[in-house]
Amino acid sequence: MTKIADVKGIVNDIRSRRDSWQLSTRRINLLTLQRLNMTDEIVFGIIYDRLTWQDYVSGPEADNHPRPIPGDIWIFGLTIGGLPCYLKFQDKPSGLILWLSVHATTKPLHFPYRSQQSKEV
């Protein structure tokens, strides 16, 4: 499992590159924006302001396409506008943070560090 320090590091790292965030135009993402009545920029602002290491679900993982795309995949979960959301991004070598998934969860998420808030390492 990824160490808390590494999760904190990726959260701080992507936050420092906020100008390089881009949302994948997958239908499920666009439908979620519509359901929330928010733009991607509003949702990105919420993610930027509220995402913490405790929202970590899994990662880093390699891309699983038949021809893998370079860049680690990370998965987090966050409630946005009252809607529990699944967040998956790829940290591309170019510096781009591509949000592959920003949509309502389709199954329960497991947050391995939520019970360890007082046990920071």
Buried (B, 14 or more C-beta within 10 A) or exposed (E): EBEBEBBBEBBEEBBEEEEBBEBBEBEEBBEBBEEBEBEBEBBBEBBEEEBBBBBBBBBBEEBEEEEEEEBBBBBBBBEBEEEEBBBBBBBBEEEBBBBBBBBBBEEEBEBBBBEEEEEEE
